[in-house]
């Protein structure tokens, strides 16, 4: 028979159903339900087919995060590429370990240099930082010094907020405040100039927002391990999120030299 932790549980054990109230918005790693552990019985390990199915739904869909990195290479943004690569590597490592360890006893758990939960923390920090960097990118600030300050401020504030939230945001949500602050700064930047962003009428904006919303909905429902045992919804959040990021990073038009333009006085840095 297939693996399942959905054994009879008392109402208080089932109230959270493994969802956001129990795991937090940071998606704390799934643990053996307390009701199962209290029985003293050893639940059966997840069959190989379950591990492979979870791997396919979560790890293969991580590849959707590669196209946004290609876009940032065209913009020559080294810090965004670095954060994006960290996000991709940590997400793949976490999801691989989650797929291999899911449903098995602790003594059988795998690790890749560091433990599954530690990869998960790195993934949370890098993903949240990446979102803030997207807001900064969409501000289209020409002064590179201001951009550099904002990028490092975003990375620092996200890291501090994540530590304050215990990474999983079960009791506090300072991380959300940081993301909202950068989102408001995006709107404030154009309001202060009294102009609308050039990409507001772009079809890519609507595509990115719709796919981003779909990714957020899938991520939320993917936090409930009782309803999403093999993390199909979580995998869809990777797929929709990666495509959405590709559209959104592409919103800013790249300047192109026209024929006859004077060459720059000095060659700009390869990456900024």
VOBA-158028 format. One record per residue: residue number from 1; x, y, z of N, C-alpha, C, O, CB in turn. Coordinates in steps of 0.001 Angstrom, whole numbers. Glycine has a CB too. Layout:
REM residues N
R_NUM_X_Y_Z_X_Y_Z_X_Y_Z_X_Y_Z_X_Y_Z
...
//
This chain:
REM residues 272
R_1_836_-1199_0_0_0_0_865_1239_0_2018_1187_428_-943_11_1208
R_2_325_2370_-477_1068_3629_-522_1324_4168_867_594_3874_1814_319_4661_-1343
R_3_2365_4955_970_2738_5584_2222_1750_6680_2586_1277_7403_1709_4151_6149_2137
R_4_1436_6809_3852_582_7920_4299_763_8127_5786_876_7177_6562_-909_7653_3968
R_5_786_9403_6165_771_9753_7575_-639_10111_8020_-840_10527_9161_1727_10913_7850
R_6_-1608_9954_7139_-2963_10367_7457_-3653_9309_8311_-4673_8739_7925_-3760_10626_6174
R_7_-3070_9065_9480_-3654_8136_10430_-4619_8892_11311_-4525_10117_11394_-2570_7434_11272
R_8_-5561_8204_11987_-6499_8904_12859_-5751_9736_13900_-4827_9250_14552_-7436_7902_13551
R_9_-6159_10983_14044_-5518_11889_14970_-6577_12616_15781_-7703_12788_15315_-4617_12885_14226
R_10_-6233_13042_16984_-7164_13847_17755_-7377_15184_17087_-6510_15634_16337_-6664_14040_19181
R_11_-8517_15847_17334_-8825_17116_16661_-7737_18151_16800_-7445_18874_15848_-10097_17678_17195
R_12_-7112_18238_18002_-6093_19272_18182_-4881_19039_17315_-4187_19989_16953_-5671_19344_19621
R_13_-4608_17773_16970_-3454_17469_16115_-3752_17759_14655_-2838_17979_13860_-3041_16010_16277
R_14_-5059_17758_14295_-5430_17943_12906_-5778_19388_12578_-5987_19715_11410_-6587_17056_12570
R_15_-5844_20260_13579_-6335_21607_13364_-5484_22392_12379_-6012_23230_11648_-6398_22337_14667
R_16_-4170_22141_12340_-3309_22888_11436_-3123_22178_10108_-2797_22815_9107_-1969_23130_12078
R_17_-3320_20895_10085_-3206_20096_8862_-1879_20291_8155_-1792_20114_6940_-4326_20436_7919
R_18_-829_20660_8913_479_20831_8302_606_22076_7465_1599_22242_6756_794_19662_7471
R_19_-380_22964_7527_-400_24127_6665_337_25316_7224_1243_25179_8047_-1786_24510_6386
R_20_-71_26505_6758_675_27723_7075_681_28025_8566_1662_28563_9078_92_28899_6321
R_21_-407_27685_9283_-439_27972_10712_601_27158_11472_1152_27612_12475_-1824_27696_11271
R_22_859_25953_10982_1812_25078_11657_3235_25297_11154_4173_25336_11950_1413_23623_11464
R_23_3405_25440_9838_4741_25527_9255_5203_26963_9066_6393_27202_8865_4771_24809_7933
R_24_4287_27924_9124_4652_29312_8905_4779_29614_7420_4852_28698_6600_5953_29637_9623
R_25_4807_30905_7071_4937_31295_5672_6292_30873_5102_6453_30761_3887_4753_32807_5525
R_26_7267_30639_5990_8578_30185_5535_8608_28720_5191_9602_28227_4660_9603_30464_6574
R_27_7513_28000_5490_7411_26600_5104_8363_25683_5832_9120_24953_5193_7639_26471_3661
R_28_8347_25701_7164_9243_24838_7934_9110_23402_7472_8012_22941_7157_8948_24943_9437
R_29_10229_22693_7433_10245_21320_6945_9230_20441_7643_8967_20595_8836_11612_20733_7111
R_30_8661_19517_6884_7639_18636_7436_8268_17676_8442_9358_17146_8227_6925_17853_6311
R_31_7557_17472_9534_8006_16540_10564_6955_15457_10765_5811_15598_10332_8289_17279_11894
R_32_7353_14380_11422_6388_13347_11747_5312_13929_12658_5645_14516_13688_7082_12137_12416
R_33_4018_13785_12309_2967_14331_13146_3083_13852_14585_3445_12703_14840_1615_13963_12586
R_34_2775_14735_15517_2909_14407_16936_2053_13213_17315_2444_12393_18146_2533_15603_17793
R_35_865_13121_16693_-30_12020_17027_569_10674_16636_352_9674_17320_-1376_12209_16341
R_36_1331_10645_15525_1975_9401_15105_3118_9062_16052_3267_7916_16476_2493_9513_13652
R_37_3928_10077_16381_5055_9842_17276_4591_9399_18652_5265_8602_19304_5904_11095_17395
R_38_3437_9909_19109_2945_9594_20461_2543_8134_20591_2548_7584_21692_1755_10484_20814
R_39_2193_7495_19464_1779_6092_19534_2954_5164_19783_2779_4025_20218_1076_5689_18254
R_40_4179_5670_19498_5358_4827_19669_5579_3883_18506_6573_3158_18470_5244_4037_20935
R_41_4653_3885_17550_4775_2996_16396_5681_3628_15345_5721_4850_15204_3384_2683_15794
R_42_6393_2807_14624_7252_3288_13552_6484_3241_12243_6154_2158_11758_8553_2451_13460
R_43_6193_4413_11657_5443_4404_10400_6291_3836_9276_7518_3914_9335_4970_5819_10040
R_44_5670_3268_8259_6439_2714_7141_7141_3816_6365_6630_4929_6247_5528_1914_6204
R_45_8330_3493_5833_9045_4466_5008_8277_4714_3721_7524_3859_3255_10477_3980_4697
R_46_8480_5900_3155_7859_6202_1872_8470_5291_805_9687_5105_785_8045_7710_1499
R_47_7658_4727_-70_8215_3871_-1137_9036_4698_-2113_8901_5920_-2171_7085_3132_-1893
R_48_9894_4022_-2885_10764_4689_-3841_9960_5536_-4828_10389_6624_-5214_11605_3662_-4593
R_49_8807_5037_-5227_7981_5784_-6181_7570_7141_-5611_7469_8121_-6349_6731_4972_-6557
R_50_7334_7199_-4302_6980_8463_-3661_8133_9442_-3678_7938_10632_-3928_6535_8225_-2237
R_51_9338_8949_-3414_10529_9806_-3457_10745_10356_-4865_11031_11542_-5036_11779_9024_-2994
R_52_10609_9492_-5875_10841_9913_-7253_9783_10910_-7720_10084_11859_-8443_10859_8701_-8179
R_53_8549_10682_-7299_7467_11586_-7675_7690_12968_-7073_7510_13982_-7747_6113_11021_-7225
R_54_8081_13003_-5805_8357_14281_-5149_9547_14974_-5797_9541_16192_-5976_8617_14073_-3652
R_55_10579_14188_-6152_11747_14749_-6833_11337_15401_-8151_11778_16506_-8467_12806_13656_-7085
R_56_10499_14720_-8912_10071_15266_-10207_9281_16552_-10027_9508_17525_-10746_9228_14241_-10972
R_57_8356_16564_-9076_7497_17729_-8887_8261_18940_-8356_7916_20075_-8685_6369_17387_-7943
R_58_9303_18716_-7531_9960_19853_-6874_11325_20204_-7470_11631_21382_-7655_10125_19557_-5408
R_59_12137_19208_-7769_13498_19488_-8255_13525_19829_-9738_14211_20768_-10142_14403_18294_-7994
R_60_12795_19090_-10547_12789_19356_-11988_12197_20734_-12261_12666_21450_-13145_11991_18266_-12745
R_61_11171_21103_-11505_10552_22416_-11716_11451_23559_-11261_11205_24710_-11623_9227_22489_-10981
R_62_12495_23268_-10470_13462_24310_-10101_14174_24869_-11325_14682_25990_-11291_14490_23757_-9112
R_63_14215_24087_-12417_14886_24540_-13632_14207_25769_-14227_14804_26474_-15041_14922_23418_-14661
R_64_12965_26031_-13827_12262_27224_-14309_12910_28507_-13800_12600_29593_-14289_10799_27182_-13882
R_65_13807_28391_-12822_14496_29566_-12285_15731_29953_-13118_16368_30967_-12834_14911_29305_-10839
R_66_16067_29168_-14128_17244_29477_-14954_16993_30623_-15938_17849_31501_-16051_17674_28237_-15722
R_67_15856_30663_-16661_15630_31768_-17605_15765_33170_-17005_16328_34043_-17665_14272_31634_-18195
R_68_15272_33431_-15774_15488_34775_-15214_16966_35120_-15056_17341_36287_-15179_14800_34889_-13868
R_69_17812_34124_-14785_19248_34378_-14665_19836_34804_-16008_20722_35657_-16062_19975_33126_-14140
R_70_19338_34208_-17087_19816_34582_-18421_19451_36032_-18718_20237_36772_-19310_19223_33644_-19501
R_71_18242_36432_-18298_17830_37824_-18495_18775_38765_-17759_19173_39794_-18305_16381_38037_-18014
R_72_19138_38421_-16514_20005_39297_-15726_21428_39328_-16279_22132_40324_-16116_20025_38846_-14268
R_73_21852_38259_-16925_23164_38277_-17582_23179_39297_-18711_24191_39957_-18943_23522_36879_-18124
R_74_22054_39426_-19413_21972_40411_-20489_22025_41833_-19936_22521_42745_-20598_20688_40209_-21299
R_75_21510_42016_-18716_21575_43327_-18069_22909_43538_-17353_23168_44627_-16841_20423_43482_-17078
R_76_23758_42507_-17313_25071_42567_-16669_24969_42962_-15193_25696_43834_-14716_25969_43554_-17408
R_77_24058_42304_-14490_23858_42581_-13068_24481_41451_-12243_23870_40398_-12062_22340_42736_-12737
R_78_25692_41676_-11749_26409_40581_-11104_25780_40183_-9777_25746_38995_-9456_27853_40964_-10887
R_79_25279_41142_-8989_24744_40788_-7668_23434_40009_-7806_23191_39051_-7072_24521_42060_-6815
R_80_22594_40433_-8755_21344_39718_-8987_21615_38291_-9469_20920_37352_-9082_20479_40472_-10011
R_81_22645_38140_-10326_23009_36802_-10793_23486_35944_-9628_23115_34776_-9512_24101_36883_-11879
R_82_24314_36534_-8764_24821_35794_-7600_23676_35321_-6710_23610_34149_-6340_25792_36668_-6786
R_83_22774_36244_-6368_21648_35886_-5494_20764_34847_-6187_20285_33910_-5547_20813_37149_-5120
R_84_20547_35013_-7499_19725_34060_-8230_20342_32670_-8278_19629_31672_-8181_19490_34554_-9628
R_85_21654_32598_-8425_22334_31298_-8435_22252_30646_-7051_22009_29445_-6939_23817_31459_-8868
R_86_22455_31442_-6007_22325_30905_-4642_20911_30385_-4425_20716_29322_-3835_22670_31989_-3581
R_87_19919_31143_-4909_18521_30714_-4776_18289_29386_-5494_17653_28484_-4948_17571_31790_-5337
R_88_18807_29269_-6721_18612_28050_-7502_19289_26851_-6851_18680_25790_-6711_19143_28240_-8914
R_89_20556_27018_-6452_21311_25906_-5860_20702_25475_-4539_20527_24281_-4292_22777_26299_-5654
R_90_20375_26447_-3683_19819_26101_-2364_18433_25486_-2502_18089_24560_-1768_19753_27348_-1461
R_91_17634_25995_-3440_16294_25424_-3648_16398_23983_-4145_15667_23107_-3684_15486_26280_-4658
R_92_17314_23742_-5092_17464_22382_-5611_17969_21449_-4511_17458_20340_-4356_18429_22363_-6820
R_93_18975_21895_-3742_19523_21049_-2679_18452_20727_-1633_18312_19582_-1205_20729_21740_-2009
R_94_17695_21759_-1227_16637_21531_-234_15575_20585_-772_15179_19639_-91_15991_22858_178
R_95_15110_20839_-2001_14038_20014_-2548_14499_18588_-2816_13719_17645_-2682_13505_20630_-3826
R_96_15775_18428_-3197_16310_17078_-3397_16325_16312_-2076_15893_15161_-2009_17734_17138_-3997
R_97_16828_16967_-1025_16873_16300_279_15472_16051_827_15213_15017_1444_17680_17133_1276
R_98_14573_17004_597_13196_16811_1047_12559_15624_343_11824_14849_955_12369_18074_802
R_99_12848_15487_-960_12294_14366_-1713_12870_13037_-1238_12146_12044_-1150_12562_14548_-3201
R_100_14164_13010_-930_14810_11773_-506_14497_11411_950_14411_10233_1298_16306_11892_-690
R_101_14328_12434_1796_14120_12180_3230_12655_12105_3620_12328_11615_4701_14790_13254_4043
R_102_11782_12575_2770_10365_12680_3110_9779_11320_3452_9848_10377_2664_9586_13310_1960
R_103_9204_11242_4636_8521_10024_5046_9415_8942_5597_8917_7888_5992_7783_9485_3916
R_104_10742_9162_5642_11657_8157_6170_12081_8506_7586_11950_9652_8016_12886_8023_5271
R_105_12585_7522_8305_13050_7741_9670_14256_8675_9676_15004_8729_8700_13404_6403_10344
R_106_14448_9412_10775_15525_10397_10875_16894_9787_10643_17759_10418_10035_15494_11061_12226
R_107_17103_8563_11120_18422_7953_10995_18762_7609_9544_19912_7290_9243_18496_6702_11852
R_108_17791_7668_8655_18025_7383_7241_18169_8658_6413_18317_8590_5193_16892_6538_6688
R_109_18127_9796_7054_18097_11064_6321_19429_11344_5642_20493_10996_6156_17742_12213_7262
R_110_19350_11977_4484_20516_12365_3711_20881_13803_4031_20087_14547_4606_20260_12190_2205
R_111_22100_14186_3649_22522_15584_3748_23481_15873_2593_24095_14960_2039_23201_15883_5139
R_112_23599_17144_2239_24540_17590_1210_25400_18693_1815_25060_19873_1735_23790_18096_-84
R_113_26509_18299_2418_27386_19210_3153_26712_19751_4398_27275_19679_5490_27820_20360_2263
R_114_25507_20294_4245_24734_20751_5398_23368_20070_5350_23021_19420_4364_24589_22317_5409
R_115_22606_20227_6421_21339_19512_6530_20249_20165_5675_20365_21310_5238_20893_19455_7991
R_116_19202_19396_5459_18065_19846_4652_17489_21176_5137_17250_22084_4340_16978_18790_4662
R_117_17267_21283_6456_16660_22501_7001_17550_23720_6792_17049_24830_6613_16368_22325_8486
R_118_18879_23521_6815_19804_24639_6618_19777_25122_5164_19856_26323_4907_21236_24227_7014
R_119_19666_24190_4216_19481_24581_2819_18175_25353_2662_18087_26303_1884_19489_23341_1897
R_120_17169_24928_3412_15859_25592_3341_15970_27044_3820_15376_27941_3220_14809_24822_4193
R_121_16720_27276_4886_16902_28643_5388_17606_29516_4346_17205_30654_4099_17711_28631_6705
R_122_18664_28963_3738_19388_29715_2703_18451_30028_1534_18484_31128_983_20629_28914_2204
R_123_17627_29067_1166_16678_29263_73_15690_30377_400_15391_31213_-453_15926_27961_-221
R_124_15183_30392_1629_14237_31438_2029_14868_32826_1942_14257_33759_1420_13735_31183_3452
R_125_16093_32958_2457_16771_34252_2458_17053_34719_1030_16776_35869_687_18081_34169_3260
R_126_17599_33840_203_17960_34227_-1163_16729_34523_-2011_16753_35448_-2823_18786_33129_-1821
R_127_15664_33764_-1841_14446_33996_-2614_13817_35337_-2257_13406_36089_-3141_13442_32866_-2380
R_128_13743_35634_-968_13166_36911_-544_14028_38079_-1012_13506_39103_-1451_13009_36949_985
R_129_15345_37926_-918_16249_38972_-1403_16060_39178_-2898_16067_40314_-3372_17718_38613_-1095
R_130_15891_38103_-3639_15706_38163_-5091_14465_38981_-5452_14478_39752_-6412_15593_36744_-5675
R_131_13404_38807_-4682_12171_39562_-4927_12407_41053_-4697_11945_41885_-5478_11031_39054_-4015
R_132_13122_41387_-3633_13440_42793_-3354_14322_43373_-4460_14144_44527_-4849_14145_42929_-1983
R_133_15260_42590_-4963_16119_43048_-6051_15310_43299_-7321_15642_44186_-8108_17224_42026_-6324
R_134_14250_42517_-7521_13373_42749_-8669_12695_44116_-8560_12606_44848_-9545_12311_41632_-8773
R_135_12221_44457_-7364_11609_45773_-7160_12608_46892_-7461_12255_47897_-8078_11084_45903_-5716
R_136_13846_46712_-7023_14882_47726_-7275_15154_47832_-8772_15312_48931_-9304_16193_47381_-6512
R_137_15207_46700_-9438_15426_46678_-10886_14327_47457_-11611_14601_48213_-12544_15478_45223_-11402
R_138_13070_47262_-11168_11939_47923_-11822_11884_49416_-11520_11174_50154_-12204_10641_47271_-11392
R_139_12618_49873_-10513_12682_51315_-10237_13426_52068_-11342_13244_53275_-11505_13365_51566_-8887
R_140_14251_51364_-12088_14985_51946_-13217_15780_53187_-12787_15720_54228_-13442_14012_52311_-14352
R_141_16507_53065_-11703_17336_54164_-11203_18639_54187_-11993_19342_53180_-12069_17615_54013_-9668
R_142_18956_55323_-12574_20139_55412_-13431_21443_55483_-12642_22481_55030_-13126_20030_56619_-14326
R_143_21405_56039_-11449_22614_56186_-10627_23018_54821_-10071_22319_54261_-9226_22381_57206_-9466
R_144_24138_54290_-10542_24568_52959_-10121_24971_52918_-8651_24860_51871_-8011_25724_52495_-10980
R_145_25431_54025_-8113_25786_54047_-6685_24543_53849_-5820_24576_53128_-4822_26482_55381_-6316
R_146_23453_54493_-6215_22182_54306_-5491_21726_52860_-5620_21260_52264_-4649_21084_55270_-6032
R_147_21859_52296_-6813_21472_50902_-7018_22270_49958_-6127_21713_49037_-5531_21658_50516_-8477
R_148_23565_50191_-6041_24423_49337_-5212_23996_49411_-3748_23888_48386_-3075_25906_49750_-5358
R_149_23753_50628_-3258_23334_50799_-1867_22008_50077_-1610_21854_49400_-593_23202_52298_-1523
R_150_21062_50221_-2525_19758_49573_-2359_19873_48052_-2384_19200_47362_-1618_18798_50035_-3450
R_151_20723_47534_-3260_20884_46072_-3344_21417_45489_-2043_20874_44520_-1513_21824_45705_-4494
R_152_22484_46092_-1537_23075_45562_-308_22182_45824_899_22178_45045_1852_24454_46173_-78
R_153_21424_46925_862_20460_47186_1934_19380_46115_1937_18972_45641_2997_19829_48586_1777
R_154_18914_45734_745_17889_44696_636_18397_43373_1200_17710_42726_1991_17459_44517_-827
R_155_19602_42974_791_20166_41707_1267_20345_41715_2783_20063_40721_3451_21512_41431_582
R_156_20814_42838_3323_21061_42926_4771_19761_42915_5558_19644_42212_6561_21854_44192_5102
R_157_18778_43697_5103_17505_43778_5823_16756_42449_5786_16156_42042_6781_16630_44884_5231
R_158_16791_41775_4640_16121_40474_4538_16766_39466_5493_16067_38717_6175_16175_39945_3081
R_159_18097_39451_5538_18799_38510_6412_18452_38766_7877_18169_37831_8627_20319_38613_6201
R_160_18476_40034_8279_18142_40378_9671_16697_39994_9979_16413_39421_11031_18361_41894_9930
R_161_15781_40313_9053_14369_40007_9274_14136_38501_9353_13343_38040_10174_13513_40612_8160
R_162_14814_37738_8513_14653_36290_8541_15139_35682_9855_14500_34789_10412_15397_35664_7378
R_163_16262_36171_10337_16760_35687_11637_15767_36052_12732_15476_35242_13612_18164_36284_11958
R_164_15248_37281_12674_14269_37729_13663_13013_36865_13619_12417_36579_14658_13906_39201_13428
R_165_12610_36449_12420_11406_35629_12250_11660_34145_12485_10749_33328_12352_10846_35825_10864
R_166_12903_33794_12835_13215_32376_12980_13120_31639_11659_12977_30416_11647_12289_31736_13989
R_167_13198_32358_10539_13178_31850_9170_11804_31355_8720_11481_31458_7537_14172_30739_9037
R_168_10992_30824_9628_9731_30208_9207_8543_31156_9327_7462_30848_8826_9467_28965_10025
R_169_8723_32308_9984_7648_33293_10135_6397_32684_10769_5280_32925_10310_7296_33894_8779
R_170_6588_31908_11807_5455_31308_12503_4835_32268_13510_3627_32228_13743_5889_30034_13204
R_171_5653_33133_14109_5150_34041_15138_5269_35501_14719_4399_36304_15057_5898_33819_16441
R_172_6320_35865_13995_6504_37237_13514_6713_37229_12002_7088_36208_11426_7707_37918_14226
R_173_6469_38366_11370_6570_38454_9902_7332_39708_9491_6887_40442_8608_5165_38454_9257
R_174_8479_39960_10124_9287_41120_9756_9765_41028_8308_9962_42047_7646_10487_41250_10696
R_175_9949_39810_7826_10374_39622_6436_9350_40209_5475_9715_40826_4474_10587_38130_6133
R_176_8077_40019_5776_7013_40571_4939_7088_42092_4929_6862_42723_3896_5629_40104_5437
R_177_7406_42682_6085_7502_44143_6159_8600_44668_5236_8432_45698_4583_7771_44590_7605
R_178_9727_43951_5187_10836_44376_4325_10414_44324_2863_10677_45260_2108_12082_43489_4556
R_179_9762_43238_2458_9327_43100_1064_8312_44185_717_8394_44795_-349_8719_41699_817
R_180_7358_44425_1611_6341_45459_1370_6999_46835_1268_6587_47660_453_5277_45456_2500
R_181_8016_47085_2088_8710_48376_2062_9348_48624_696_9278_49736_173_9784_48434_3166
R_182_9966_47599_118_10584_47773_-1203_9521_47880_-2295_9719_48580_-3289_11539_46602_-1509
R_183_8392_47189_-2114_7302_47310_-3084_6728_48732_-3068_6442_49307_-4118_6187_46275_-2782
R_184_6565_49291_-1860_6076_50668_-1749_7093_51666_-2289_6727_52693_-2860_5747_50997_-294
R_185_8369_51354_-2102_9416_52228_-2637_9361_52280_-4165_9650_53310_-4774_10801_51747_-2176
R_186_8984_51148_-4772_8837_51110_-6229_7758_52087_-6674_7963_52859_-7611_8496_49683_-6709
R_187_6604_52056_-6000_5536_52988_-6334_5911_54425_-6012_5601_55345_-6769_4271_52611_-5600
R_188_6587_54611_-4868_6986_55945_-4460_7991_56584_-5407_7988_57799_-5600_7556_55898_-3083
R_189_8854_55756_-5997_9874_56285_-6913_9223_56970_-8114_9673_58035_-8538_10809_55154_-7392
R_190_8151_56356_-8674_7484_56950_-9833_6522_58058_-9421_6323_59016_-10168_6734_55877_-10617
R_191_5924_57936_-8236_5038_58991_-7744_5822_60278_-7504_5328_61372_-7778_4331_58545_-6449
R_192_7052_60144_-6986_7878_61324_-6720_8258_62047_-8012_8389_63271_-8027_9142_60922_-5956
R_193_8435_61288_-9092_8784_61891_-10382_7560_62350_-11157_7673_63025_-12180_9572_60907_-11220
R_194_6381_61973_-10654_5152_62358_-11334_4989_61726_-12693_4436_62337_-13608_5097_63827_-11474
R_195_5468_60500_-12832_5358_59820_-14117_5003_58360_-13915_5187_57802_-12833_6661_59944_-14910
R_196_4497_57760_-14961_4155_56343_-14926_5328_55538_-15481_6014_56007_-16389_2851_56060_-15736
R_197_5570_54350_-14960_6658_53529_-15504_6401_53154_-16954_5259_52928_-17354_6839_52266_-14669
R_198_7468_53089_-17737_7322_52816_-19167_6762_51420_-19428_6195_51162_-20490_8663_52971_-19868
R_199_6920_50534_-18468_6489_49156_-18687_5047_48914_-18252_4572_47780_-18311_7403_48210_-17949
R_200_4337_49965_-17813_2993_49780_-17257_2033_49195_-18290_1135_48430_-17940_2448_51112_-16738
R_201_2218_49551_-19549_1329_49058_-20600_1857_47797_-21267_1271_47314_-22236_1120_50129_-21640
R_202_2949_47266_-20759_3545_46076_-21367_2703_44847_-21086_2216_44662_-19971_4969_45865_-20853
R_203_2530_44004_-22100_1790_42752_-21912_2534_41816_-20977_1918_40979_-20317_1547_42062_-23258
R_204_3870_41950_-20912_4657_41114_-20005_4313_41385_-18548_4434_40494_-17707_6144_41342_-20234
R_205_3882_42612_-18238_3520_42944_-16858_2309_42141_-16422_2304_41564_-15335_3239_44450_-16713
R_206_1282_42100_-17259_77_41336_-16920_396_39851_-16811_-76_39175_-15897_-1024_41566_-17971
R_207_1200_39344_-17747_1569_37924_-17690_2333_37618_-16406_2064_36625_-15731_2419_37534_-18917
R_208_3291_38486_-16078_4091_38272_-14880_3265_38310_-13613_3456_37487_-12718_5177_39296_-14799
R_209_2336_39272_-13527_1503_39402_-12330_553_38217_-12168_377_37698_-11065_703_40700_-12384
R_210_-54_37794_-13273_-989_36655_-13203_-250_35378_-12805_-716_34627_-11947_-1707_36452_-14564
R_211_900_35135_-13430_1675_33942_-13102_2245_34023_-11693_2338_33010_-10999_2802_33748_-14111
R_212_2632_35234_-11264_3115_35403_-9896_2028_35122_-8879_2280_34501_-7847_3652_36804_-9696
R_213_813_35581_-9171_-319_35297_-8283_-591_33799_-8223_-844_33252_-7150_-1581_36046_-8754
R_214_-538_33138_-9375_-748_31686_-9412_331_30969_-8602_45_29998_-7902_-749_31174_-10871
R_215_1580_31455_-8700_2676_30851_-7930_2433_31011_-6439_2648_30073_-5671_4027_31484_-8316
R_216_1985_32195_-6020_1723_32427_-4608_614_31541_-4070_712_31026_-2956_1372_33866_-4382
R_217_-450_31360_-4862_-1568_30500_-4444_-1102_29051_-4316_-1420_28371_-3340_-2745_30598_-5454
R_218_-345_28586_-5311_163_27203_-5266_1099_27004_-4077_1059_25969_-3412_898_26852_-6580
R_219_1948_28010_-3815_2867_27903_-2678_2094_27785_-1377_2437_26967_-523_3810_29114_-2623
R_220_1057_28590_-1218_259_28566_13_-364_27189_228_-259_26616_1312_-843_29645_-35
R_221_-1011_26664_-810_-1644_25352_-677_-604_24237_-563_-889_23174_-10_-2565_25087_-1870
R_222_589_24475_-1080_1647_23480_-966_2187_23334_444_2913_22383_736_2764_23827_-1886
R_223_1836_24279_1332_2283_24174_2720_1514_23101_3489_1952_22686_4562_2132_25516_3420
R_224_391_22650_2969_-414_21623_3626_18_20257_3120_-383_19833_2036_-1931_21849_3374
R_225_828_19577_3899_1371_18289_3462_327_17181_3453_511_16171_2773_2518_17886_4353
R_226_-761_17351_4191_-1813_16341_4148_-2524_16358_2796_-2909_15314_2270_-2822_16569_5282
R_227_-2689_17555_2247_-3382_17687_967_-2425_17602_-213_-2849_17323_-1334_-4139_18998_918
R_228_-1138_17841_27_-141_17870_-1063_1050_17011_-653_2171_17499_-513_321_19346_-1383
R_229_785_15731_-466_1791_14828_100_3054_14744_-755_4158_14647_-220_1203_13442_266
R_230_2899_14783_-2076_4055_14667_-2978_4472_16017_-3553_5265_16072_-4493_3738_13703_-4117
R_231_3941_17111_-2992_4358_18482_-3281_4118_18901_-4731_4927_19611_-5329_5813_18640_-2955
R_232_2995_18450_-5281_2634_18851_-6639_2365_20356_-6702_2840_21038_-7611_1399_18065_-7123
R_233_1604_20870_-5736_1295_22305_-5715_2569_23128_-5535_2722_24185_-6147_290_22628_-4587
R_234_3484_22639_-4691_4741_23352_-4476_5562_23398_-5767_6187_24411_-6079_5554_22684_-3349
R_235_5552_22296_-6510_6255_22268_-7785_5659_23247_-8789_6387_23886_-9549_6231_20869_-8358
R_236_4327_23362_-8789_3684_24328_-9679_4089_25754_-9318_4211_26610_-10194_2156_24181_-9617
R_237_4299_26007_-8016_4732_27353_-7606_6115_27670_-8183_6386_28816_-8540_4757_27471_-6057
R_238_6988_26665_-8277_8303_26862_-8909_8128_27208_-10390_8737_28149_-10901_9185_25588_-8753
R_239_7284_26427_-11063_7097_26603_-12503_6495_27970_-12819_7025_28711_-13646_6203_25493_-13064
R_240_5388_28300_-12157_4741_29590_-12391_5654_30744_-11967_5733_31767_-12648_3403_29663_-11632
R_241_6347_30566_-10826_7221_31623_-10336_8382_31899_-11272_8721_33058_-11512_7744_31264_-8977
R_242_8999_30849_-11806_10123_31036_-12717_9715_31755_-13991_10431_32636_-14468_10740_29703_-13062
R_243_8555_31381_-14549_8075_32038_-15771_7703_33483_-15471_7990_34379_-16264_6859_31282_-16366
R_244_7059_33712_-14314_6683_35077_-13934_7911_35960_-13787_7914_37100_-14251_5885_35069_-12627
R_245_8948_35448_-13149_10177_36228_-12966_10821_36571_-14302_11369_37661_-14465_11170_35459_-12093
R_246_10759_35654_-15256_11329_35918_-16576_10621_37097_-17236_11269_37983_-17793_11231_34666_-17471
R_247_9290_37106_-17173_8532_38223_-17740_8838_39528_-16998_9019_40571_-17626_7022_37924_-17687
R_248_8895_39471_-15665_9050_40694_-14877_10451_41281_-14985_10599_42501_-15059_8727_40418_-13425
R_249_11489_40433_-14996_12850_40956_-15170_13008_41580_-16556_13844_42463_-16746_13896_39832_-14967
R_250_12220_41131_-17511_12312_41636_-18882_11545_42928_-19101_11570_43472_-20205_11812_40598_-19838
R_251_10862_43434_-18080_10040_44631_-18243_10870_45872_-18544_10430_46748_-19288_9217_44864_-16999
R_252_12053_45950_-17977_12896_47132_-18159_13580_47053_-19512_14306_46095_-19777_13944_47254_-17021
R_253_13364_48047_-20379_14021_48004_-21700_15519_48219_-21571_15975_49064_-20801_13422_49067_-22638
R_254_16280_47440_-22337_17734_47596_-22325_18140_48662_-23332_17698_48620_-24480_18438_46254_-22640
R_255_18987_49633_-22921_19407_50675_-23861_20249_50090_-24985_21116_49247_-24755_20193_51769_-23132
R_256_19986_50546_-26197_20736_50070_-27358_21367_51254_-28070_20727_52287_-28265_19822_49274_-28326
R_257_22617_51099_-28453_23292_52146_-29216_22771_52150_-30644_22665_51111_-31295_24827_51944_-29198
R_258_22452_53339_-31106_21983_53482_-32471_23165_53753_-33402_24219_54224_-32976_20941_54611_-32571
R_259_22965_53448_-34660_24007_53680_-35648_24311_55174_-35739_23409_55994_-35908_23587_53125_-37026
R_260_25589_55512_-35626_25983_56909_-35681_26197_57537_-34324_26730_58643_-34233_24967_57682_-36416
R_261_25778_56829_-33229_25999_57361_-31885_27485_57408_-31583_28246_56547_-32025_25263_56514_-30830
R_262_27894_58421_-30826_29282_58538_-30410_29606_57421_-29414_28800_57142_-28526_29557_59937_-29787
R_263_30770_56777_-29545_31148_55749_-28562_31391_56399_-27218_31759_57573_-27170_32408_54970_-29020
R_264_31197_55667_-26103_31427_56227_-24788_32890_56604_-24593_33787_56017_-25199_30991_55247_-23718
R_265_33113_57607_-23725_34484_58076_-23475_35328_56982_-22848_36534_56904_-23083_34477_59311_-22567
R_266_34696_56147_-22059_35435_55031_-21456_34555_53793_-21481_33327_53877_-21459_35880_55365_-19994
R_267_35194_52677_-21526_34459_51428_-21588_33847_51127_-20228_34566_51103_-19229_35374_50276_-22042
R_268_32528_50894_-20161_31903_50621_-18868_32320_49265_-18323_32765_48387_-19062_30387_50686_-18988
R_269_32167_49118_-17028_32486_47842_-16402_31632_46745_-17005_30480_46975_-17373_32280_47909_-14880
R_270_32198_45550_-17107_31459_44448_-17727_30191_44139_-16951_29150_43877_-17553_32336_43197_-17816
R_271_30259_44165_-15627_29106_43901_-14788_29011_44976_-13726_30027_45454_-13220_29191_42502_-14150
R_272_27765_45363_-13383_27564_46402_-12380_26693_45874_-11266_26402_46598_-10314_26938_47656_-13001
//
